[in-house]
């Protein structure tokens, strides 16, 4: 937003699109991402 629309650092960024994108990603690829993340710490 700062580059394309000339907004500053104090401009509010909508949180809803990020929440919906995270929900879609977790529904589609939640288990593989979780197993990958746990493998990073040696927990699986």
mmCIF entry with sequence, helices, sheets and N, C-alpha, C, O atoms, coordinates in Angstrom:
data_MODEL
# 
_entry.id   MODEL 
# 
_entity.id                         1 
_entity.type                       polymer 
_entity.pdbx_number_of_molecules   1 
# 
_entity_poly.entity_id                      1 
_entity_poly.type                           'polypeptide(L)' 
_entity_poly.nstd_linkage                   no 
_entity_poly.nstd_monomer                   no 
_entity_poly.pdbx_seq_one_letter_code       
;(UNK)(UNK)(UNK)(UNK)(UNK)(UNK)(UNK)(UNK)(UNK)(UNK)(UNK)(UNK)(UNK)(UNK)(UNK)(UNK)
(UNK)(UNK)(UNK)(UNK)(UNK)(UNK)(UNK)(UNK)(UNK)(UNK)(UNK)(UNK)(UNK)(UNK)(UNK)(UNK)
(UNK)(UNK)(UNK)(UNK)(UNK)(UNK)(UNK)(UNK)(UNK)(UNK)(UNK)(UNK)
;
_entity_poly.pdbx_seq_one_letter_code_can   XXXXXXXXXXXXXXXXXXXXXXXXXXXXXXXXXXXXXXXXXXXX 
_entity_poly.pdbx_strand_id                 A 
# 
loop_
_entity_poly_seq.entity_id 
_entity_poly_seq.num 
_entity_poly_seq.mon_id 
_entity_poly_seq.hetero 
1 1  UNK n 
1 2  UNK n 
1 3  UNK n 
1 4  UNK n 
1 5  UNK n 
1 6  UNK n 
1 7  UNK n 
1 8  UNK n 
1 9  UNK n 
1 10 UNK n 
1 11 UNK n 
1 12 UNK n 
1 13 UNK n 
1 14 UNK n 
1 15 UNK n 
1 16 UNK n 
1 17 UNK n 
1 18 UNK n 
1 19 UNK n 
1 20 UNK n 
1 21 UNK n 
1 22 UNK n 
1 23 UNK n 
1 24 UNK n 
1 25 UNK n 
1 26 UNK n 
1 27 UNK n 
1 28 UNK n 
1 29 UNK n 
1 30 UNK n 
1 31 UNK n 
1 32 UNK n 
1 33 UNK n 
1 34 UNK n 
1 35 UNK n 
1 36 UNK n 
1 37 UNK n 
1 38 UNK n 
1 39 UNK n 
1 40 UNK n 
1 41 UNK n 
1 42 UNK n 
1 43 UNK n 
1 44 UNK n 
# 
_struct_asym.id          A 
_struct_asym.entity_id   1 
# 
_struct_conf.conf_type_id            HELX_P 
_struct_conf.id                      HELX_P1 
_struct_conf.pdbx_PDB_helix_id       AA1 
_struct_conf.beg_label_comp_id       UNK 
_struct_conf.beg_label_asym_id       A 
_struct_conf.beg_label_seq_id        16 
_struct_conf.pdbx_beg_PDB_ins_code   ? 
_struct_conf.end_label_comp_id       UNK 
_struct_conf.end_label_asym_id       A 
_struct_conf.end_label_seq_id        40 
_struct_conf.pdbx_end_PDB_ins_code   ? 
_struct_conf.beg_auth_comp_id        UNK 
_struct_conf.beg_auth_asym_id        A 
_struct_conf.beg_auth_seq_id         16 
_struct_conf.end_auth_comp_id        UNK 
_struct_conf.end_auth_asym_id        A 
_struct_conf.end_auth_seq_id         40 
_struct_conf.pdbx_PDB_helix_class    1 
_struct_conf.details                 ? 
_struct_conf.pdbx_PDB_helix_length   25 
# 
_struct_conf_type.id          HELX_P 
_struct_conf_type.criteria    ? 
_struct_conf_type.reference   ? 
# 
loop_
_atom_site.group_PDB 
_atom_site.id 
_atom_site.type_symbol 
_atom_site.label_atom_id 
_atom_site.label_alt_id 
_atom_site.label_comp_id 
_atom_site.label_asym_id 
_atom_site.label_entity_id 
_atom_site.label_seq_id 
_atom_site.pdbx_PDB_ins_code 
_atom_site.Cartn_x 
_atom_site.Cartn_y 
_atom_site.Cartn_z 
_atom_site.occupancy 
_atom_site.B_iso_or_equiv 
_atom_site.pdbx_formal_charge 
_atom_site.auth_seq_id 
_atom_site.auth_comp_id 
_atom_site.auth_asym_id 
_atom_site.auth_atom_id 
_atom_site.pdbx_PDB_model_num 
ATOM 1   N N  . UNK A 1 1  ? 0.820   -1.185  0.000  1.00 0.00 ? 1  UNK A N  1 
ATOM 2   C CA . UNK A 1 1  ? 0.000   0.000   0.000  1.00 0.00 ? 1  UNK A CA 1 
ATOM 3   C C  . UNK A 1 1  ? 0.863   1.247   0.000  1.00 0.00 ? 1  UNK A C  1 
ATOM 4   O O  . UNK A 1 1  ? 0.528   2.255   -0.622 1.00 0.00 ? 1  UNK A O  1 
ATOM 5   N N  . UNK A 1 2  ? 1.956   1.163   0.694  1.00 0.00 ? 2  UNK A N  1 
ATOM 6   C CA . UNK A 1 2  ? 2.803   2.347   0.794  1.00 0.00 ? 2  UNK A CA 1 
ATOM 7   C C  . UNK A 1 2  ? 3.396   2.711   -0.559 1.00 0.00 ? 2  UNK A C  1 
ATOM 8   O O  . UNK A 1 2  ? 3.521   3.890   -0.888 1.00 0.00 ? 2  UNK A O  1 
ATOM 9   N N  . UNK A 1 3  ? 3.758   1.709   -1.337 1.00 0.00 ? 3  UNK A N  1 
ATOM 10  C CA . UNK A 1 3  ? 4.393   1.972   -2.623 1.00 0.00 ? 3  UNK A CA 1 
ATOM 11  C C  . UNK A 1 3  ? 3.363   2.347   -3.686 1.00 0.00 ? 3  UNK A C  1 
ATOM 12  O O  . UNK A 1 3  ? 3.541   3.327   -4.409 1.00 0.00 ? 3  UNK A O  1 
ATOM 13  N N  . UNK A 1 4  ? 2.294   1.571   -3.778 1.00 0.00 ? 4  UNK A N  1 
ATOM 14  C CA . UNK A 1 4  ? 1.358   1.733   -4.876 1.00 0.00 ? 4  UNK A CA 1 
ATOM 15  C C  . UNK A 1 4  ? 0.335   2.845   -4.662 1.00 0.00 ? 4  UNK A C  1 
ATOM 16  O O  . UNK A 1 4  ? -0.112  3.457   -5.632 1.00 0.00 ? 4  UNK A O  1 
ATOM 17  N N  . UNK A 1 5  ? -0.041  3.118   -3.426 1.00 0.00 ? 5  UNK A N  1 
ATOM 18  C CA . UNK A 1 5  ? -1.074  4.103   -3.165 1.00 0.00 ? 5  UNK A CA 1 
ATOM 19  C C  . UNK A 1 5  ? -0.560  5.323   -2.412 1.00 0.00 ? 5  UNK A C  1 
ATOM 20  O O  . UNK A 1 5  ? -1.333  6.237   -2.124 1.00 0.00 ? 5  UNK A O  1 
ATOM 21  N N  . UNK A 1 6  ? 0.697   5.354   -2.095 1.00 0.00 ? 6  UNK A N  1 
ATOM 22  C CA . UNK A 1 6  ? 1.273   6.499   -1.416 1.00 0.00 ? 6  UNK A CA 1 
ATOM 23  C C  . UNK A 1 6  ? 0.825   6.641   0.030  1.00 0.00 ? 6  UNK A C  1 
ATOM 24  O O  . UNK A 1 6  ? 0.792   7.755   0.553  1.00 0.00 ? 6  UNK A O  1 
ATOM 25  N N  . UNK A 1 7  ? 0.481   5.549   0.682  1.00 0.00 ? 7  UNK A N  1 
ATOM 26  C CA . UNK A 1 7  ? 0.038   5.583   2.074  1.00 0.00 ? 7  UNK A CA 1 
ATOM 27  C C  . UNK A 1 7  ? 1.248   5.560   2.994  1.00 0.00 ? 7  UNK A C  1 
ATOM 28  O O  . UNK A 1 7  ? 2.332   5.128   2.603  1.00 0.00 ? 7  UNK A O  1 
ATOM 29  N N  . UNK A 1 8  ? 1.053   6.024   4.209  1.00 0.00 ? 8  UNK A N  1 
ATOM 30  C CA . UNK A 1 8  ? 2.137   6.058   5.190  1.00 0.00 ? 8  UNK A CA 1 
ATOM 31  C C  . UNK A 1 8  ? 2.093   4.864   6.115  1.00 0.00 ? 8  UNK A C  1 
ATOM 32  O O  . UNK A 1 8  ? 1.241   3.987   5.975  1.00 0.00 ? 8  UNK A O  1 
ATOM 33  N N  . UNK A 1 9  ? 3.023   4.835   7.071  1.00 0.00 ? 9  UNK A N  1 
ATOM 34  C CA . UNK A 1 9  ? 3.085   3.737   8.030  1.00 0.00 ? 9  UNK A CA 1 
ATOM 35  C C  . UNK A 1 9  ? 1.936   3.750   9.020  1.00 0.00 ? 9  UNK A C  1 
ATOM 36  O O  . UNK A 1 9  ? 1.641   2.723   9.631  1.00 0.00 ? 9  UNK A O  1 
ATOM 37  N N  . UNK A 1 10 ? 1.294   4.864   9.190  1.00 0.00 ? 10 UNK A N  1 
ATOM 38  C CA . UNK A 1 10 ? 0.200   4.979   10.154 1.00 0.00 ? 10 UNK A CA 1 
ATOM 39  C C  . UNK A 1 10 ? -1.148  4.578   9.562  1.00 0.00 ? 10 UNK A C  1 
ATOM 40  O O  . UNK A 1 10 ? -2.153  4.601   10.272 1.00 0.00 ? 10 UNK A O  1 
ATOM 41  N N  . UNK A 1 11 ? -1.197  4.214   8.291  1.00 0.00 ? 11 UNK A N  1 
ATOM 42  C CA . UNK A 1 11 ? -2.441  3.822   7.639  1.00 0.00 ? 11 UNK A CA 1 
ATOM 43  C C  . UNK A 1 11 ? -2.872  2.441   8.141  1.00 0.00 ? 11 UNK A C  1 
ATOM 44  O O  . UNK A 1 11 ? -2.061  1.518   8.218  1.00 0.00 ? 11 UNK A O  1 
ATOM 45  N N  . UNK A 1 12 ? -4.136  2.315   8.476  1.00 0.00 ? 12 UNK A N  1 
ATOM 46  C CA . UNK A 1 12 ? -4.665  1.031   8.955  1.00 0.00 ? 12 UNK A CA 1 
ATOM 47  C C  . UNK A 1 12 ? -4.772  0.040   7.795  1.00 0.00 ? 12 UNK A C  1 
ATOM 48  O O  . UNK A 1 12 ? -5.171  0.403   6.688  1.00 0.00 ? 12 UNK A O  1 
ATOM 49  N N  . UNK A 1 13 ? -4.415  -1.195  8.062  1.00 0.00 ? 13 UNK A N  1 
ATOM 50  C CA . UNK A 1 13 ? -4.510  -2.260  7.071  1.00 0.00 ? 13 UNK A CA 1 
ATOM 51  C C  . UNK A 1 13 ? -5.667  -3.168  7.475  1.00 0.00 ? 13 UNK A C  1 
ATOM 52  O O  . UNK A 1 13 ? -5.721  -3.609  8.623  1.00 0.00 ? 13 UNK A O  1 
ATOM 53  N N  . UNK A 1 14 ? -6.592  -3.460  6.565  1.00 0.00 ? 14 UNK A N  1 
ATOM 54  C CA . UNK A 1 14 ? -7.718  -4.336  6.913  1.00 0.00 ? 14 UNK A CA 1 
ATOM 55  C C  . UNK A 1 14 ? -7.229  -5.730  7.307  1.00 0.00 ? 14 UNK A C  1 
ATOM 56  O O  . UNK A 1 14 ? -6.356  -6.296  6.650  1.00 0.00 ? 14 UNK A O  1 
ATOM 57  N N  . UNK A 1 15 ? -7.794  -6.275  8.376  1.00 0.00 ? 15 UNK A N  1 
ATOM 58  C CA . UNK A 1 15 ? -7.360  -7.563  8.898  1.00 0.00 ? 15 UNK A CA 1 
ATOM 59  C C  . UNK A 1 15 ? -8.196  -8.710  8.348  1.00 0.00 ? 15 UNK A C  1 
ATOM 60  O O  . UNK A 1 15 ? -7.735  -9.852  8.338  1.00 0.00 ? 15 UNK A O  1 
ATOM 61  N N  . UNK A 1 16 ? -9.405  -8.439  7.893  1.00 0.00 ? 16 UNK A N  1 
ATOM 62  C CA . UNK A 1 16 ? -10.315 -9.466  7.405  1.00 0.00 ? 16 UNK A CA 1 
ATOM 63  C C  . UNK A 1 16 ? -9.769  -10.290 6.255  1.00 0.00 ? 16 UNK A C  1 
ATOM 64  O O  . UNK A 1 16 ? -9.870  -11.516 6.298  1.00 0.00 ? 16 UNK A O  1 
ATOM 65  N N  . UNK A 1 17 ? -9.191  -9.674  5.219  1.00 0.00 ? 17 UNK A N  1 
ATOM 66  C CA . UNK A 1 17 ? -8.647  -10.475 4.113  1.00 0.00 ? 17 UNK A CA 1 
ATOM 67  C C  . UNK A 1 17 ? -7.548  -11.441 4.554  1.00 0.00 ? 17 UNK A C  1 
ATOM 68  O O  . UNK A 1 17 ? -7.446  -12.547 4.023  1.00 0.00 ? 17 UNK A O  1 
ATOM 69  N N  . UNK A 1 18 ? -6.733  -11.032 5.513  1.00 0.00 ? 18 UNK A N  1 
ATOM 70  C CA . UNK A 1 18 ? -5.677  -11.920 6.002  1.00 0.00 ? 18 UNK A CA 1 
ATOM 71  C C  . UNK A 1 18 ? -6.263  -13.094 6.778  1.00 0.00 ? 18 UNK A C  1 
ATOM 72  O O  . UNK A 1 18 ? -5.765  -14.215 6.682  1.00 0.00 ? 18 UNK A O  1 
ATOM 73  N N  . UNK A 1 19 ? -7.316  -12.840 7.545  1.00 0.00 ? 19 UNK A N  1 
ATOM 74  C CA . UNK A 1 19 ? -7.980  -13.918 8.271  1.00 0.00 ? 19 UNK A CA 1 
ATOM 75  C C  . UNK A 1 19 ? -8.616  -14.923 7.317  1.00 0.00 ? 19 UNK A C  1 
ATOM 76  O O  . UNK A 1 19 ? -8.497  -16.133 7.513  1.00 0.00 ? 19 UNK A O  1 
ATOM 77  N N  . UNK A 1 20 ? -9.291  -14.421 6.287  1.00 0.00 ? 20 UNK A N  1 
ATOM 78  C CA . UNK A 1 20 ? -9.942  -15.340 5.346  1.00 0.00 ? 20 UNK A CA 1 
ATOM 79  C C  . UNK A 1 20 ? -8.914  -16.127 4.543  1.00 0.00 ? 20 UNK A C  1 
ATOM 80  O O  . UNK A 1 20 ? -9.126  -17.309 4.275  1.00 0.00 ? 20 UNK A O  1 
ATOM 81  N N  . UNK A 1 21 ? -7.823  -15.510 4.158  1.00 0.00 ? 21 UNK A N  1 
ATOM 82  C CA . UNK A 1 21 ? -6.773  -16.232 3.441  1.00 0.00 ? 21 UNK A CA 1 
ATOM 83  C C  . UNK A 1 21 ? -6.154  -17.309 4.327  1.00 0.00 ? 21 UNK A C  1 
ATOM 84  O O  . UNK A 1 21 ? -5.892  -18.418 3.861  1.00 0.00 ? 21 UNK A O  1 
ATOM 85  N N  . UNK A 1 22 ? -5.921  -16.998 5.584  1.00 0.00 ? 22 UNK A N  1 
ATOM 86  C CA . UNK A 1 22 ? -5.383  -17.995 6.518  1.00 0.00 ? 22 UNK A CA 1 
ATOM 87  C C  . UNK A 1 22 ? -6.338  -19.155 6.727  1.00 0.00 ? 22 UNK A C  1 
ATOM 88  O O  . UNK A 1 22 ? -5.902  -20.299 6.854  1.00 0.00 ? 22 UNK A O  1 
ATOM 89  N N  . UNK A 1 23 ? -7.640  -18.876 6.764  1.00 0.00 ? 23 UNK A N  1 
ATOM 90  C CA . UNK A 1 23 ? -8.629  -19.950 6.913  1.00 0.00 ? 23 UNK A CA 1 
ATOM 91  C C  . UNK A 1 23 ? -8.626  -20.868 5.711  1.00 0.00 ? 23 UNK A C  1 
ATOM 92  O O  . UNK A 1 23 ? -8.689  -22.088 5.865  1.00 0.00 ? 23 UNK A O  1 
ATOM 93  N N  . UNK A 1 24 ? -8.554  -20.307 4.517  1.00 0.00 ? 24 UNK A N  1 
ATOM 94  C CA . UNK A 1 24 ? -8.545  -21.122 3.301  1.00 0.00 ? 24 UNK A CA 1 
ATOM 95  C C  . UNK A 1 24 ? -7.280  -21.973 3.237  1.00 0.00 ? 24 UNK A C  1 
ATOM 96  O O  . UNK A 1 24 ? -7.337  -23.153 2.889  1.00 0.00 ? 24 UNK A O  1 
ATOM 97  N N  . UNK A 1 25 ? -6.150  -21.379 3.570  1.00 0.00 ? 25 UNK A N  1 
ATOM 98  C CA . UNK A 1 25 ? -4.884  -22.128 3.546  1.00 0.00 ? 25 UNK A CA 1 
ATOM 99  C C  . UNK A 1 25 ? -4.912  -23.255 4.571  1.00 0.00 ? 25 UNK A C  1 
ATOM 100 O O  . UNK A 1 25 ? -4.457  -24.362 4.283  1.00 0.00 ? 25 UNK A O  1 
ATOM 101 N N  . UNK A 1 26 ? -5.442  -22.989 5.768  1.00 0.00 ? 26 UNK A N  1 
ATOM 102 C CA . UNK A 1 26 ? -5.470  -24.032 6.787  1.00 0.00 ? 26 UNK A CA 1 
ATOM 103 C C  . UNK A 1 26 ? -6.443  -25.147 6.436  1.00 0.00 ? 26 UNK A C  1 
ATOM 104 O O  . UNK A 1 26 ? -6.198  -26.305 6.773  1.00 0.00 ? 26 UNK A O  1 
ATOM 105 N N  . UNK A 1 27 ? -7.535  -24.822 5.770  1.00 0.00 ? 27 UNK A N  1 
ATOM 106 C CA . UNK A 1 27 ? -8.466  -25.870 5.338  1.00 0.00 ? 27 UNK A CA 1 
ATOM 107 C C  . UNK A 1 27 ? -7.862  -26.738 4.241  1.00 0.00 ? 27 UNK A C  1 
ATOM 108 O O  . UNK A 1 27 ? -8.068  -27.952 4.219  1.00 0.00 ? 27 UNK A O  1 
ATOM 109 N N  . UNK A 1 28 ? -7.125  -26.121 3.340  1.00 0.00 ? 28 UNK A N  1 
ATOM 110 C CA . UNK A 1 28 ? -6.577  -26.862 2.204  1.00 0.00 ? 28 UNK A CA 1 
ATOM 111 C C  . UNK A 1 28 ? -5.299  -27.618 2.562  1.00 0.00 ? 28 UNK A C  1 
ATOM 112 O O  . UNK A 1 28 ? -5.132  -28.772 2.167  1.00 0.00 ? 28 UNK A O  1 
ATOM 113 N N  . UNK A 1 29 ? -4.398  -26.979 3.306  1.00 0.00 ? 29 UNK A N  1 
ATOM 114 C CA . UNK A 1 29 ? -3.076  -27.573 3.545  1.00 0.00 ? 29 UNK A CA 1 
ATOM 115 C C  . UNK A 1 29 ? -2.694  -27.560 5.020  1.00 0.00 ? 29 UNK A C  1 
ATOM 116 O O  . UNK A 1 29 ? -1.505  -27.514 5.336  1.00 0.00 ? 29 UNK A O  1 
ATOM 117 N N  . UNK A 1 30 ? -3.653  -27.597 5.924  1.00 0.00 ? 30 UNK A N  1 
ATOM 118 C CA . UNK A 1 30 ? -3.373  -27.476 7.350  1.00 0.00 ? 30 UNK A CA 1 
ATOM 119 C C  . UNK A 1 30 ? -2.507  -28.578 7.917  1.00 0.00 ? 30 UNK A C  1 
ATOM 120 O O  . UNK A 1 30 ? -1.520  -28.298 8.598  1.00 0.00 ? 30 UNK A O  1 
ATOM 121 N N  . UNK A 1 31 ? -2.855  -29.824 7.651  1.00 0.00 ? 31 UNK A N  1 
ATOM 122 C CA . UNK A 1 31 ? -2.100  -30.953 8.214  1.00 0.00 ? 31 UNK A CA 1 
ATOM 123 C C  . UNK A 1 31 ? -0.658  -31.005 7.699  1.00 0.00 ? 31 UNK A C  1 
ATOM 124 O O  . UNK A 1 31 ? 0.257   -31.161 8.507  1.00 0.00 ? 31 UNK A O  1 
ATOM 125 N N  . UNK A 1 32 ? -0.417  -30.883 6.387  1.00 0.00 ? 32 UNK A N  1 
ATOM 126 C CA . UNK A 1 32 ? 0.990   -30.895 5.935  1.00 0.00 ? 32 UNK A CA 1 
ATOM 127 C C  . UNK A 1 32 ? 1.822   -29.750 6.503  1.00 0.00 ? 32 UNK A C  1 
ATOM 128 O O  . UNK A 1 32 ? 3.001   -29.931 6.807  1.00 0.00 ? 32 UNK A O  1 
ATOM 129 N N  . UNK A 1 33 ? 1.217   -28.577 6.648  1.00 0.00 ? 33 UNK A N  1 
ATOM 130 C CA . UNK A 1 33 ? 1.954   -27.445 7.226  1.00 0.00 ? 33 UNK A CA 1 
ATOM 131 C C  . UNK A 1 33 ? 2.268   -27.723 8.689  1.00 0.00 ? 33 UNK A C  1 
ATOM 132 O O  . UNK A 1 33 ? 3.371   -27.426 9.149  1.00 0.00 ? 33 UNK A O  1 
ATOM 133 N N  . UNK A 1 34 ? 1.323   -28.284 9.423  1.00 0.00 ? 34 UNK A N  1 
ATOM 134 C CA . UNK A 1 34 ? 1.548   -28.602 10.834 1.00 0.00 ? 34 UNK A CA 1 
ATOM 135 C C  . UNK A 1 34 ? 2.656   -29.638 10.993 1.00 0.00 ? 34 UNK A C  1 
ATOM 136 O O  . UNK A 1 34 ? 3.533   -29.474 11.842 1.00 0.00 ? 34 UNK A O  1 
ATOM 137 N N  . UNK A 1 35 ? 2.631   -30.693 10.197 1.00 0.00 ? 35 UNK A N  1 
ATOM 138 C CA . UNK A 1 35 ? 3.675   -31.727 10.288 1.00 0.00 ? 35 UNK A CA 1 
ATOM 139 C C  . UNK A 1 35 ? 5.040   -31.166 9.912  1.00 0.00 ? 35 UNK A C  1 
ATOM 140 O O  . UNK A 1 35 ? 6.046   -31.521 10.526 1.00 0.00 ? 35 UNK A O  1 
ATOM 141 N N  . UNK A 1 36 ? 5.083   -30.293 8.910  1.00 0.00 ? 36 UNK A N  1 
ATOM 142 C CA . UNK A 1 36 ? 6.344   -29.676 8.523  1.00 0.00 ? 36 UNK A CA 1 
ATOM 143 C C  . UNK A 1 36 ? 6.882   -28.806 9.662  1.00 0.00 ? 36 UNK A C  1 
ATOM 144 O O  . UNK A 1 36 ? 8.075   -28.835 9.965  1.00 0.00 ? 36 UNK A O  1 
ATOM 145 N N  . UNK A 1 37 ? 5.992   -28.033 10.286 1.00 0.00 ? 37 UNK A N  1 
ATOM 146 C CA . UNK A 1 37 ? 6.396   -27.143 11.367 1.00 0.00 ? 37 UNK A CA 1 
ATOM 147 C C  . UNK A 1 37 ? 6.897   -27.941 12.573 1.00 0.00 ? 37 UNK A C  1 
ATOM 148 O O  . UNK A 1 37 ? 7.899   -27.577 13.188 1.00 0.00 ? 37 UNK A O  1 
ATOM 149 N N  . UNK A 1 38 ? 6.208   -29.014 12.903 1.00 0.00 ? 38 UNK A N  1 
ATOM 150 C CA . UNK A 1 38 ? 6.659   -29.829 14.025 1.00 0.00 ? 38 UNK A CA 1 
ATOM 151 C C  . UNK A 1 38 ? 7.978   -30.526 13.724 1.00 0.00 ? 38 UNK A C  1 
ATOM 152 O O  . UNK A 1 38 ? 8.787   -30.725 14.630 1.00 0.00 ? 38 UNK A O  1 
ATOM 153 N N  . UNK A 1 39 ? 8.207   -30.896 12.480 1.00 0.00 ? 39 UNK A N  1 
ATOM 154 C CA . UNK A 1 39 ? 9.461   -31.541 12.116 1.00 0.00 ? 39 UNK A CA 1 
ATOM 155 C C  . UNK A 1 39 ? 10.641  -30.570 12.240 1.00 0.00 ? 39 UNK A C  1 
ATOM 156 O O  . UNK A 1 39 ? 11.772  -30.997 12.472 1.00 0.00 ? 39 UNK A O  1 
ATOM 157 N N  . UNK A 1 40 ? 10.386  -29.279 12.088 1.00 0.00 ? 40 UNK A N  1 
ATOM 158 C CA . UNK A 1 40 ? 11.463  -28.300 12.247 1.00 0.00 ? 40 UNK A CA 1 
ATOM 159 C C  . UNK A 1 40 ? 12.047  -28.332 13.657 1.00 0.00 ? 40 UNK A C  1 
ATOM 160 O O  . UNK A 1 40 ? 13.252  -28.168 13.843 1.00 0.00 ? 40 UNK A O  1 
ATOM 161 N N  . UNK A 1 41 ? 11.189  -28.542 14.637 1.00 0.00 ? 41 UNK A N  1 
ATOM 162 C CA . UNK A 1 41 ? 11.638  -28.580 16.014 1.00 0.00 ? 41 UNK A CA 1 
ATOM 163 C C  . UNK A 1 41 ? 11.972  -29.977 16.501 1.00 0.00 ? 41 UNK A C  1 
ATOM 164 O O  . UNK A 1 41 ? 12.335  -30.156 17.664 1.00 0.00 ? 41 UNK A O  1 
ATOM 165 N N  . UNK A 1 42 ? 11.856  -30.965 15.636 1.00 0.00 ? 42 UNK A N  1 
ATOM 166 C CA . UNK A 1 42 ? 12.153  -32.327 16.021 1.00 0.00 ? 42 UNK A CA 1 
ATOM 167 C C  . UNK A 1 42 ? 11.078  -32.955 16.892 1.00 0.00 ? 42 UNK A C  1 
ATOM 168 O O  . UNK A 1 42 ? 11.368  -33.866 17.668 1.00 0.00 ? 42 UNK A O  1 
ATOM 169 N N  . UNK A 1 43 ? 9.852   -32.487 16.778 1.00 0.00 ? 43 UNK A N  1 
ATOM 170 C CA . UNK A 1 43 ? 8.778   -32.977 17.629 1.00 0.00 ? 43 UNK A CA 1 
ATOM 171 C C  . UNK A 1 43 ? 7.941   -34.080 16.990 1.00 0.00 ? 43 UNK A C  1 
ATOM 172 O O  . UNK A 1 43 ? 7.038   -34.623 17.627 1.00 0.00 ? 43 UNK A O  1 
ATOM 173 N N  . UNK A 1 44 ? 8.233   -34.408 15.751 1.00 0.00 ? 44 UNK A N  1 
ATOM 174 C CA . UNK A 1 44 ? 7.425   -35.484 15.142 1.00 0.00 ? 44 UNK A CA 1 
ATOM 175 C C  . UNK A 1 44 ? 8.277   -36.631 14.675 1.00 0.00 ? 44 UNK A C  1 
ATOM 176 O O  . UNK A 1 44 ? 7.756   -37.611 14.144 1.00 0.00 ? 44 UNK A O  1 
# 
